[in-house]
């Protein structure tokens, strides 16, 4: 039992013409391909669909067929794809599509190219109902709004929502039944969906659940649905911690002494710190916090102290490289909270200058950067004036596109 699809791309698209610069909606370019290609590609992925007939407007047929052939040459869908010319009415286009079907196609799906979000699960539900013996199948959604019948701008009746449904495509049919329906209704009967033809004959039409995502592109604002959507972002937090010893003439360390900088700001009169780079404990902790937000390891992995190229390197350079890496991995920093722990030097005279400098390095407003300072009440190596600690917390968003 062969199932083919008639893909209707023969409409005039008058409601969208102005918004689409005169382009009929089925030919509106999405990712460099016409809109109808989205439905064609999805239908081709469905294992139940044996082939597709695409119906184009007569006035655009030659151009559309040539474009389709070019797409098929580059992107083989794996099933036969034929074409047919449309007619003046929807049912005329359907009839022309049916006439183009091969003899073995005894069941048919009719789908609107203006519904580009159809999925294979919905296609399966329709075909499965045909497999179960139903000869006409439509996907429907429940009506959630209150519906009223109106005549001459006056409400005459409120209709029962539980007796109503919104109809979608693809609609599935036994081809012989659909041809019989066309023959039975005559030329004067005009429909907006294909099941109406079967209903006119008094034959049953079976329903299956539709899909809320199977939206029809109808109005200009619907075109926004086709635009690339901003991917979701995940809130992230990164923690950083670093320590540097003070230089002691009586106990020289393995690393050279460096004039103290905090957040890139020189601290006059402060003890020298021992470091391979410039020894900016605050920026080192900040770098680790930034890396923590993107799972980027730590400062020692990116800038090892065994590399002579980093000898006395400004930590602002390390931070700049780290920020580039983090942004490439989707990080948007929204706030930084920093704490310095030291008995000496006194930090408070420099707090605002350090905040301003760190904000500038990060490209943030000063209000997004906080700095605190504390001592450890004479306890530990900081209390004994042997060194300085820094703790930082970075918060922000991790955008999914770069993860």
Buried (B, 14 or more C-beta within 10 A) or exposed (E): EBBBBBBBBBBBBEBBBEBBEEBBBBBBEBEEBBBBBBBBBBBBBBEBBBBBBBBBBEEBBEEBBEBBEEBBEEEEBEBEBBBBBBBEBBBBBBBBBBEBBEEEBEBBBBBBBBBBBBEBEBBBBBBBBBBEEBBBBBBBBEBEEEBEEEEEEEEEEEEEEEEEBEBBBBBBBBBEBBBBBBEBBEEEBEBEBBBBBBBBEEBEBBBBEBBEEBBBBEEBEBBEEBEEEEEEBEEBEBEBBBBBBBBBEEEEEEBBBBBBBBBBBEBEEBBBBBBBBBBBBBBBBBBBBBBBBBEBEBBEEBBEBEEEEBEEBBBBBBBEEBBEBBBEBBBEBEBBBBBBBBBEBEBEEBBEBBBBBBBBBBEBEEEBBBBEBEBBEEEEBBBEBBBBBBBBBBBBBBBEEEE
